Amino acid sequence: MLSRVAERLYWSARYLERVENTARLVSVYDDLLFDLPPNVAISWYNLIEINSGVEAFNQRYKIRDEHNVVKFLLSDDTNSSSLLSSLKMVRENIRTSRDVMPGETWELINELDMYARENIKRGINRSDRHAYLNTIVEGCQKIIGLFAATMDRDAGWSFLILGRYLERADMNTRIIDAANTLMLQSRAEEAIELGQVVWSKVLKSQSAYLSFRRTMRTSISGARAVTFLLTDPNFPRSQQYCIGEIKNAASALPRAGIVLVTADNLLNKTQGIEHSSMLNEDFSEYLNQVQLDIISLHHQITENWFNFKQGDAA
């Protein structure tokens, strides 16, 4: 497979996963507004900090309110990771890789892109946001389902898997970090009541609520939710599962040694916590280090398989 084609497949999967995860992240904060006690306020600006968008946001907006944060995350064309910007990149990468993807992919991504752009005001305005974001998530899942049902398990499939699960692992830590930051900013008298709502919403944002109930067979707490989302070996959005899939995909490709070593290191660092009191600044620093390791893994994938001269194979 040509390295440029492999890179387009990798980024198609990353951007598609980013679209879905951005919709999930905004959705979980939106749900919190309806379920939090009246005396508890949340800062939407946390989402800008978690997504490493502080500089770009502050250059664009003076007010850190819900409307500006949601607009920046969903539609701002100066934000390269916004939902619409990411969809644009999915579409472009698929357009230039149509000969190695299922024929229906081009039609589905065009439909999703048109819906997202034509209805973006529904996503920004709170009244219709839930339905809009759900439609975006379902559109992404339809394309992922098409890949799963029709693509050969060859090199192209391996690069899709690498991109999907690297992006998913990164956003998993960011969603957990957003919840942890919210809890750290709360007053002591709010913590118990707030925690019951926040960690339930975090699980639901990852479609993990029922899996958590079946696996853990206990009440929801911050420690249990975080441990499940980091270490469960069977749930497709847990950190351990994602890194395991990256290892499996890399193993099917040539020259995978350095990528496998880094993935193993990430797996060894993946650990749960015993008590909710451990959800503190040190835990946020741990998540930040995991995100840096994921960035390093991305650079290794790029150097190992994509930075070839024109015409070389990955």
C-alpha positions as CSV (number, residue, x, y, z in Angstrom):
1,M,0.0,0.0,0.0
2,L,1.3,3.5,-0.9
3,S,2.3,5.4,2.2
4,R,0.2,8.4,1.2
5,V,-2.9,6.2,0.9
6,A,-2.2,4.6,4.3
7,E,-1.9,8.0,5.8
8,R,-5.3,9.1,4.4
9,L,-6.9,6.0,5.8
10,Y,-5.3,6.7,9.2
11,W,-6.5,10.3,9.2
12,S,-10.0,9.4,7.9
13,A,-10.5,7.2,11.0
14,R,-9.0,9.8,13.3
15,Y,-11.1,12.6,12.1
16,L,-14.2,10.5,12.0
17,E,-13.6,9.4,15.6
18,R,-12.9,13.1,16.5
19,V,-16.3,14.2,15.1
20,E,-18.1,11.5,17.1
21,N,-16.1,12.2,20.3
22,T,-16.6,16.0,20.1
23,A,-20.3,15.4,19.8
24,R,-20.2,13.1,22.8
25,L,-18.1,15.6,24.9
26,V,-20.5,18.5,24.2
27,S,-23.5,16.3,24.8
28,V,-22.3,15.2,28.3
29,Y,-21.9,18.8,29.4
30,D,-25.3,19.6,27.9
31,D,-26.9,16.8,29.9
32,L,-25.2,18.0,33.1
33,L,-27.1,21.3,32.9
34,F,-30.4,19.5,33.3
35,D,-29.4,17.2,36.1
36,L,-27.2,19.4,38.4
37,P,-28.7,20.9,41.5
38,P,-29.7,24.6,41.0
39,N,-27.0,25.9,43.2
40,V,-24.2,24.2,41.3
41,A,-22.7,25.9,38.2
42,I,-20.4,24.4,35.7
43,S,-17.8,26.1,33.5
44,W,-18.1,25.3,29.8
45,Y,-14.6,26.8,29.5
46,N,-13.3,23.5,31.0
47,L,-13.9,22.0,27.5
48,I,-11.6,24.5,25.9
49,E,-8.8,23.7,28.4
50,I,-9.3,20.0,28.1
51,N,-9.1,20.1,24.3
52,S,-5.9,22.3,24.3
53,G,-7.7,25.1,22.6
54,V,-7.1,28.0,25.1
55,E,-4.9,30.1,22.8
56,A,-7.1,29.8,19.7
57,F,-10.3,30.4,21.7
58,N,-9.0,33.5,23.5
59,Q,-7.8,35.0,20.2
60,R,-11.4,34.6,18.8
61,Y,-13.6,35.3,21.8
62,K,-13.6,37.6,24.8
63,I,-16.5,36.0,26.7
64,R,-16.1,32.4,28.0
65,D,-19.8,31.5,28.0
66,E,-21.6,28.4,26.8
67,H,-22.6,29.8,23.4
68,N,-19.0,30.8,22.5
69,V,-17.5,27.5,23.8
70,V,-20.0,25.4,21.9
71,K,-19.6,27.4,18.7
72,F,-15.8,27.1,18.9
73,L,-16.1,23.3,19.4
74,L,-18.7,22.6,16.8
75,S,-18.5,25.2,14.0
76,D,-15.5,27.6,14.3
77,D,-13.4,27.3,11.1
78,T,-10.4,28.7,12.9
79,N,-10.5,25.6,15.2
80,S,-8.9,22.8,13.2
81,S,-10.5,20.3,15.6
82,S,-14.0,21.6,15.6
83,L,-16.7,19.2,14.5
84,L,-17.3,20.9,11.1
85,S,-13.5,21.2,10.5
86,S,-13.0,17.6,11.3
87,L,-15.9,16.5,9.1
88,K,-14.3,18.5,6.2
89,M,-11.1,16.6,6.7
90,V,-12.9,13.2,6.8
91,R,-14.6,14.1,3.6
92,E,-11.3,15.2,1.9
93,N,-9.4,12.1,3.0
94,I,-12.2,9.8,1.9
95,R,-12.5,11.6,-1.5
96,T,-8.8,10.9,-2.2
97,S,-9.0,7.3,-1.0
98,R,-12.3,6.1,-2.6
99,D,-10.6,3.3,-4.5
100,V,-9.7,1.5,-1.3
101,M,-12.9,2.1,0.7
102,P,-16.4,0.7,0.3
103,G,-18.3,2.5,-2.5
104,E,-21.1,3.7,-0.2
105,T,-18.6,5.6,2.1
106,W,-18.5,8.7,-0.2
107,E,-22.3,8.9,-0.2
108,L,-22.6,8.5,3.6
109,I,-19.9,11.1,4.5
110,N,-21.5,13.6,2.1
111,E,-24.9,13.1,3.7
112,L,-23.4,13.6,7.2
113,D,-21.4,16.6,6.2
114,M,-24.4,18.3,4.6
115,Y,-26.6,17.6,7.6
116,A,-24.0,18.9,10.0
117,R,-23.5,22.2,8.1
118,E,-27.1,22.8,7.2
119,N,-28.3,22.3,10.8
120,I,-25.3,23.6,12.8
121,K,-27.5,26.3,14.5
122,R,-29.4,23.4,16.1
123,G,-26.2,22.2,17.7
124,I,-25.2,25.7,18.9
125,N,-28.6,26.5,20.3
126,R,-29.5,24.5,23.4
127,S,-33.1,23.7,22.6
128,D,-32.2,21.3,19.7
129,R,-28.7,20.4,20.6
130,H,-29.3,16.9,21.9
131,A,-31.1,15.7,18.7
132,Y,-28.4,17.3,16.5
133,L,-25.5,15.7,18.4
134,N,-27.2,12.3,18.5
135,T,-27.7,12.4,14.7
136,I,-24.0,13.2,14.2
137,V,-23.0,10.3,16.4
138,E,-25.3,7.9,14.6
139,G,-24.0,9.1,11.2
140,C,-20.4,8.4,12.3
141,Q,-21.4,5.0,13.6
142,K,-23.1,4.2,10.3
143,I,-19.8,4.8,8.5
144,I,-17.8,2.8,11.0
145,G,-20.4,-0.1,10.7
146,L,-19.9,0.0,6.9
147,F,-16.2,-0.4,7.3
148,A,-16.6,-3.2,9.7
149,A,-19.0,-5.1,7.5
150,T,-17.4,-4.7,4.1
151,M,-13.6,-4.0,4.3
152,D,-10.9,-6.6,3.8
153,R,-8.8,-7.1,6.9
154,D,-5.7,-6.0,5.1
155,A,-3.2,-3.2,5.6
156,G,-5.8,-0.6,4.9
157,W,-8.0,-1.9,7.7
158,S,-5.0,-1.9,10.0
159,F,-4.4,1.8,9.4
160,L,-8.1,2.6,10.0
161,I,-7.9,0.7,13.3
162,L,-4.7,2.6,14.3
163,G,-6.3,5.9,13.7
164,R,-9.7,5.1,15.3
165,Y,-8.3,3.7,18.5
166,L,-5.5,6.3,19.0
167,E,-8.1,9.1,18.7
168,R,-10.5,7.2,21.0
169,A,-7.9,6.6,23.6
170,D,-6.9,10.3,23.6
171,M,-10.5,11.5,24.0
172,N,-11.2,8.9,26.7
173,T,-8.6,10.6,28.9
174,R,-9.9,14.1,28.0
175,I,-13.5,13.2,29.0
176,I,-12.3,11.7,32.3
177,D,-10.1,14.8,32.8
178,A,-13.0,17.1,32.2
179,A,-15.0,15.4,34.9
180,N,-12.1,15.3,37.3
181,T,-11.5,19.1,36.7
182,L,-15.2,19.8,37.3
183,M,-15.1,17.9,40.6
184,L,-11.9,19.7,41.8
185,Q,-13.6,23.0,41.1
186,S,-16.6,22.2,43.2
187,R,-17.1,23.1,46.8
188,A,-16.8,20.4,49.5
189,E,-20.5,20.5,50.4
190,E,-21.4,19.9,46.7
191,A,-19.0,17.1,46.0
192,I,-21.1,14.1,46.9
193,E,-24.3,15.2,45.1
194,L,-22.3,16.5,42.1
195,G,-20.2,13.3,41.9
196,Q,-23.3,11.1,41.6
197,V,-24.4,13.1,38.5
198,V,-21.1,13.7,36.9
199,W,-19.7,10.2,36.8
200,S,-23.0,8.8,35.6
201,K,-23.0,11.2,32.7
202,V,-19.3,10.4,31.9
203,L,-20.3,6.7,31.6
204,K,-23.3,7.6,29.4
205,S,-21.2,9.9,27.2
206,Q,-19.1,6.8,26.4
207,S,-22.1,4.5,26.0
208,A,-20.6,2.7,29.0
209,Y,-23.4,2.9,31.5
210,L,-24.9,-0.5,31.0
211,S,-21.6,-2.2,30.5
212,F,-20.4,-0.7,33.8
213,R,-23.5,-2.0,35.6
214,R,-23.1,-5.5,34.2
215,T,-19.3,-5.7,34.8
216,M,-18.9,-3.8,38.1
217,R,-22.2,-4.9,39.7
218,T,-22.0,-2.0,42.2
219,S,-23.0,1.6,42.6
220,I,-21.3,4.4,40.5
221,S,-18.5,6.3,42.1
222,G,-15.7,8.3,40.6
223,A,-13.1,5.7,41.4
224,R,-15.2,2.8,39.9
225,A,-16.1,4.8,36.8
226,V,-12.6,5.8,36.1
227,T,-11.2,2.4,36.8
228,F,-13.7,0.9,34.4
229,L,-13.0,3.4,31.6
230,L,-9.2,2.9,32.0
231,T,-8.7,-0.8,32.6
232,D,-11.7,-2.8,31.5
233,P,-10.3,-5.3,28.9
234,N,-13.6,-5.9,27.0
235,F,-15.3,-2.5,26.7
236,P,-14.4,-1.0,23.3
237,R,-13.9,2.5,24.6
238,S,-11.7,1.7,27.6
239,Q,-8.1,2.8,27.6
240,Q,-6.8,-0.8,27.9
241,Y,-9.0,-2.0,25.0
242,C,-8.0,0.8,22.7
243,I,-4.3,0.4,23.2
244,G,-4.7,-3.4,22.8
245,E,-6.4,-2.8,19.4
246,I,-3.5,-0.5,18.4
247,K,-1.1,-3.3,19.2
248,N,-3.0,-5.8,17.2
249,A,-3.3,-3.5,14.2
250,A,0.4,-2.6,14.3
251,S,1.4,-6.3,14.6
252,A,-0.1,-6.9,11.2
253,L,2.1,-4.3,9.6
254,P,5.8,-4.4,8.7
255,R,8.5,-2.6,10.9
256,A,6.1,-2.3,13.9
257,G,8.7,-2.8,16.6
258,I,9.0,0.8,18.0
259,V,5.2,1.2,17.9
260,L,4.6,-2.0,19.8
261,V,7.1,-1.0,22.5
262,T,5.4,2.3,23.0
263,A,2.0,0.7,23.1
264,D,3.2,-1.8,25.7
265,N,4.5,1.1,27.8
266,L,1.1,2.7,27.6
267,L,-0.6,-0.5,28.7
268,N,1.8,-0.9,31.6
269,K,0.9,2.7,32.7
270,T,-2.8,2.1,32.5
271,Q,-4.1,1.6,36.0
272,G,-7.3,2.2,38.0
273,I,-7.7,3.9,41.3
274,E,-8.8,2.5,44.6
275,H,-10.7,5.5,46.1
276,S,-12.3,8.6,44.8
277,S,-10.0,10.7,47.0
278,M,-7.3,9.8,44.5
279,L,-9.1,11.9,41.9
280,N,-7.0,15.0,42.4
281,E,-4.4,17.2,40.8
282,D,-1.9,14.3,40.6
283,F,-4.5,12.3,38.7
284,S,-4.9,15.1,36.2
285,E,-1.2,15.2,35.8
286,Y,-1.2,11.4,35.2
287,L,-3.9,11.9,32.5
288,N,-1.9,14.7,30.9
289,Q,1.2,12.4,30.7
290,V,-0.9,9.7,29.1
291,Q,-2.1,12.2,26.5
292,L,1.6,13.2,25.8
293,D,2.4,9.5,25.4
294,I,-0.4,9.1,22.9
295,I,0.9,12.1,20.9
296,S,4.4,10.4,20.9
297,L,2.8,7.2,19.7
298,H,1.1,9.2,16.8
299,H,4.5,10.6,15.8
300,Q,6.0,7.2,15.8
301,I,3.3,5.9,13.5
302,T,3.8,8.8,11.2
303,E,7.6,8.4,11.0
304,N,7.4,4.6,10.7
305,W,4.8,4.3,7.9
306,F,4.0,7.7,6.3
307,N,7.1,9.7,5.9
308,F,8.3,8.0,2.7
309,K,9.2,9.4,-0.6
310,Q,6.5,9.6,-3.3
311,G,5.6,6.1,-4.4
312,D,7.0,4.2,-1.5
313,A,4.9,1.6,0.3
314,A,3.9,1.5,3.9
